[in-house]
Amino acid sequence: MKTIKTTLTCVLALCFAACTHSPAPADRSMEDRVESLLSQMTTDEKIGQMNQISPWGEPTQIAESVRRGEVGSILNVVDPVALNALQQVAVEESRLKIPLITGRDVIHGFKTIFPVPLGQAASFNPQLVEESARIAAIEASSMGVSWTFAPMIDIARDPRWGRMAESLGEDTYLTSVLGVAMIRGFQGNDLSNPSSIAACPKHFVGYGAAEGGRDYASTFIPERTLRNVYLPPFEASVKAGAATFMTSFNDNDGVPSTGNRFILDQVLRKEWGFDGFVVSDWASVAEMIAHGFSKDGKEAVEKAVNAGVDMEMVSGLYVGHIKELLKEGKISMAIIDNAVRRILRIKFRLGLFDRPYVDTAAPSVLYAPEHLQKAKEAAIQSAILLKNEGGILPLADKVRTIAVVGPMADAPHDQLGTWVFDGDKNYTRTPLKTLQEEYGDRIRILHAPGTAYSRDKQTSGLPAAVAIARQADVVLAFVGEEAILSGEAHSLANLDLQGAQGELIAAVAQTGTPVVTVVMAGRPLTIEREAAASQAVLYNFHPGTMGGPAIIDLLFGKAVPGGKLPVTFPRTSGQIPIYYSHNNTGRPWQGNETLLDGIPQEAGQTSPGNTSFYLDAGNDPLYPFGYGLSYTTFEYTNLSLSSARIKASDELSVTFDIANTGKRDAVEVAQLYVQDCFGSVTRPVKELKRFMRIPLKAGEKKTVSFTLPAEELAFYNINMEKTVEPGEFNLWVGTNSREGLQAKFVIE
Ligand code: GLC
């Protein structure tokens, strides 16, 4: 009863707030314009605003529909002249002259391609992520795009799922912070600015928990886990002013998100007060038939509209069924008016009524030098140094001959990664070409790819690779995934290097020449063998247009790697799902269990250990969340808390010293984790609560503080109430999720 009472109180409070909320004069005038326009609209015109189409081929084919007011939005048209022509029909020839909002997937750059979002997440740098999104918005808006379907803020804990590449990783806090940074970048300080584009946090919600990591598969996320893990980045997005939301394809516990009134109305509208609009994901309205959630298109429309999907992407059912459903009383005009109100509101906020056209006379901003420079900076900060035995990196000046092998050394298309609609591979700077351009005059650079592309199983090219390895001081092996192997609908059951790449690395390592393995992929790959055969491993989640210059600068020490893993690396795909902020279980893995090869024959039933682990793999990841090396070393000391006992209303100040104990200036991402030792429900063994990029010169030492309000330790408890529970807490500050200084505190 308490929960219901609590919820009811919340709803009443929200309604009261909404009723008394008096928007600022500017907002008031805009709201008045929305209401005035809405009051003039026919039912057909209202339904038209809720209809988004993708005009394959010749956009002018849809001009008549636009003229009749049957289209509110188009996507996937990026020719500014064609867009202006359609916009002219909308704003000069239709009855009410309502402009179109034009959408495009600008996921990690428009023309200048930045590292895939998973790579950007490895920078742990919100400012860089915002700057990258800002550049994407500047380029996209210059071509007439006013709305991007990003950021993708699905929590991704299963690297078999190809869309992990588009995510910001496995962690709720990191995804929340970086998702907001992307929204700020896309939308700028003023959504009506010509270079601002509407953001669209997606996919709402829980899509990354697809069963088996198979894209589009069902998810089974209970409400408490939704609220504690999957929803917070979306709530942060609403607070950051995101203009639109997109539903997700998955059915969660039997309810497709596109027909899920609980998340779209109760949570998004009533609890969070979101006033933008919701668009379906592609044909997810129609897909509710395949889900078995609707018997036909008409029922799918009834469920989607009543749940709160304001605009239908491409499946064209809204225009076919809403009028009939209105007549039958299955949909109310009030719901339609609300949907249209939200759509008009965003169009007004975007300034589309006042500035509907893109300036085709403006000088091009595509691939501007400063954009490429920022993309290089992003690729540098997104790279993660996973191994550096004997300090082989950065490559010493005495290196005279380098053997370059591997299918990713000169792969301009694949280096860009997934979800690249507009980036041009001819602008890609690859590692091989950069190496030849920048060092070819003083280093002998030999090249034999070994395999032609990542899936190539042919080993006929390996002897040539081995031959140049024998002649070289060091082998640079560029391996990984073609772009097509990650992204939407590209799930993998096996995460080993594809094709003959593993054999290639083993073969060149066999020569005794040191091997530096550089990976470009859209996800963690199970590279334990290849890492063991390499002296160094540098990991790049598809680094984008400027990946080559970034990687070469890192390999030669012009830049120092500082990236940290935004996802856990499994040793084998059988360990998946594997993520750091797991629950402890009643029999937690101790790390001293007897693994497969150590078990004697006829061993006693309980001898290997009765804890939660894999006999053949253990539970330890290959590399943990937050892990990443540098060309220097850091030492954390003197961790102290402002108090060992605080109230739920207090803030905790966490202070520590950090020193650069090596010989290179560098940046360290210090991380703060907290464990709520016991609660009314089981809690994760660790949760990231703060991080900070700390620049330190060689030998420099700093005292650094984090401030952590106790209220950020709140979670949805046994009564489904968000609250901070009193009790004991562990706290760590360190260089990754496995290592750090520990302290304890109590919340009274
Ligand atoms: C796709 C994706 C979604 C994308 C949309 C438009 O199927 O799931 O992320 O924004 O369709 O391309």
Residues whose N, C-alpha, C, O or C-beta is under 5 A from the ligand:
A	BS01	GLC	D105 F149 D281 W282
